[in-house]
């Protein structure tokens, strides 16, 4: 049993990508703070799928924040959620599906059906974790709590992703910034729905986004721990 538990924890550790995401996001922030726009674009290109060559400093910051918010759900909260639900097997299943979606979820003629299936299955597995993530963002938003909830309720439904939109709009509202108004993918410019409130995000807002996720994680783990203890207590009593 001890070895099984250790193996389960090892799998969870390998599936969680939060530390890597923080490092990549902060690398973009450090390059922007140093005034090295080319280096910032390069670092950003490692974590986003949009074209980065023409982005200015503020647009780079906004894309970086979007990546932190959206991927915190996929790389952190969803892995923890499925681990608590079904252990290492469920966690691996989620990561496998999420990876397939990242690789082939963007539809093209060659992988259309495979990509469609991967994207839809990823949407299903991420539906609950994304909303738990957004709920945590709301509760740790402090003075911006109502604004974060309003962004979730009014803006998320206009986003292409049923889960990413929830996380990004709520997270942006929680730190009182607006995210990218447009983005270019493979040379095609796409106007994006409004996400967040206040002024458009700038370089100084990147650490706020990371701090928001950290605080949300503390809340998530605290609530989850209480629930686990309660369930074990009820089981022991019965």
C-alpha positions, 0 to 999 in steps of 0.5 A: 500500500505504501508503494502504491501511494508513493506511485500515485503521488509520483504520477500526480507530481509528473502531471502537474505543470504549474511550476513550469508554467510559472517559470515560463510566464515569469521569463516573459515578464523578466524579458519585458522588464529588461526592455528586451522585446525580442526575447519576450516574444521568443519566450512567449512563443513557447507557451502560446499558439498565436503569432508573436512577431508583431506583438508590442509589450502590452500585447505580450503581457496580455497573452502571457496572462491569458496563458497563466489563467487558462493553463492553470486550470488544465495543468493544475486544478484539473489534474488535482481534481481528477486525482481526488476523484479517481487517483493516478489513472484518472489524472493520466487520462485527463493529461492524455486527452488534454495533450491530444487536444493541444496537438490536434484540437485545432481543426485541419483537413488531415486531422479533422475528425480526430482533432474534433473528438480530442477537443470535445472530450477535453471539453467534457473532462475540463468542464467541472475543473474550469468552473471550480478554478473560476469559483476559487478566483472569485473567492480570492479576488478581494475587492474585485470579487463582484467584478470577477463574478460579473465577468464570468456571467456576462463574458464567458459565454461569448468565448470560443472555449466553453472552459478557457473562456470561464477561467480567463474572463473570471481571472481577468476580472479578479485582477481588474484588467482586460485581456487581448482584444485581438490575436493572429493565428497562422497569419489570420487576425481574429477579433476576440470577445471582451475578457475582464474589466478595467484597463488593458493588462500591462507588464506589471500585471503578470505577477498579479495573475500568478499570485491570483492562481497561487491564492486560488490553489491554497483555497482549493487545497484547503476546501478539498482537505476538509472534504476528504477528512469529512468523508473519511470521518463519515465512513469511519462512523458508518 
